[in-house]
Amino acid sequence: MYRIPKDIDLSEIVGEFTTQILVGQFDIQFCFGKYHFAVQSDIHLIKHGEVIGIWQAGTWPPQQFFEIMNINVVACQTPDKRKIVIHLENSIEIHLSDNSDQFECMQIYVDGEQDPWII
């Protein structure tokens, strides 16, 4: 809805990994170090250019989401104002997107910062 701000800094996510994925009815949450993501839009897992898993609100994540656990982040990109791509050490990419013009798609909380990024 609000797009990904140009000044968002996710550089410290590199080298971090997640140990839990929290699933709600309409969101999925995970942390990489001090970055806490709450996502309501679709999440695509891509490996070598092929989609290997998709999470959508109202569904349980497919088993491929186990493959993002305890794997180091090697890069994080914001290729445009609608997408965040988190690259993992095992060649999986986590694609997060702002895919709505009417509703919030994700919130990113950063430890030590007062307000979350609302996207």
NORCORBEL-V515859 format. One line per field, one symbol per residue. phi: phi as a letter, one per 20 degrees, with the letter a starting at -180 (. if undefined). burial: 1 if it has 24 or more other C-alpha atoms within 12 Angstrom, else 0. A space follows every 50 residues. Layout:
# NORCORBEL-V515859
phi: ???
burial: ???
This chain:
# NORCORBEL-V515859
phi: .emeffefddffffnebddbcdddfcbccbccmeeddcddegdddcclnd fdacdcgnceffgffffefldfedabccfbfdbccdedfemeddddcedc edcfdaccdcgndfdfedc
burial: 00110000010011011100100000111111101111111111110000 01111100001000101110111111110001111111000111111110 0001111111000000101
